[in-house]
Amino acid sequence: MPISKKTRFEVFKRDFFTCQYCGIMAPDVILEVDHIDPKSKGGKDDILNLVTSCFDCNRGKSNKKISESDVVKKKQKQLKELEQKRQQLEMLHKWQIELLNIDEVAVQNIAEYWSKIATGYYLNDSGLHSLKTLRKKFSDQEIMSAMKTSTEAYLKYENDKVIKSSVEDAFSKVGGICTVTRRQKDDPDLKKVYYLRGILRNRGYINDKIFWILINEAREKDIDLDDCIKLAKCSRNWSSWRNSVQEYNDTH
């Protein structure tokens, strides 16, 4: 049986369309596929037994076993190495595809978890895209933990049914909760800071920029955050707390 066009092309491509005997490249010569171990002596059509040859070199060789040449032995070794690289590239490609499949399964699992804690609300395409983005920054466990925290804090109900807009609001908070939770591991006092800010927000408007300036100043002076929290609980509004903390900072 003649060598197939597909096999010939693979041999040419592997050998860079170059005659492996004389080094002349296409299109300067007509290329053929030659057997390293001649077919007349039992050579097979396996790609490792095939080599690119120009018309003249192939016809001049007759059925002499070219593996007797040191040059060809070297070439056979190179061919085997190339074949190994090709097989490894195929395995690497397969592995990358499998990783993509694993990622898709992970995304679907987290989306299913969300639908359970969000009382039956499923993520749409935009939500799934946001989830994939979150997974580039945070672990699956961090995301699911933040989802639980968010639903407990932001879901609202009416007549025992969850309000759809609150589900959307809760999901939008997941990334921020992940960020805050990770920061808290490096700075445990942040939990108190966010708790303090929550108290002030319940009092009405606050200026976040000034809030952080005052808190950072207090922390630099080693003022106990519990004292700042006590002041917040006793303050009627943001302005009252701001003035109290500013005075507190100035006296330390």
Secondary structure, 3 states (H helix, E strand, C coil): CCCCHHHHHHHHHHCCCECCCCCCECCCCCEEEEECCCHHHCCCCCHHHEEEEEHHHHHHHCCCCHHHCHHHHHHHHHHHHHHHHHHHHHHHHHHHHHHHHHHHHHHHHHHHHHHHHCCCCCCCHHHHHHHHHHHCCCCHHHHHHHHHHHHHHHCCEECCEECHHHHHHHHHCHHHHHHHHHHHHHCCCHHHHHHHHHHHHHCCCCCHHHHHHHHHHHHHCCCCHHHHHHHHHHCCCHHHHHHHHHHHHHCC
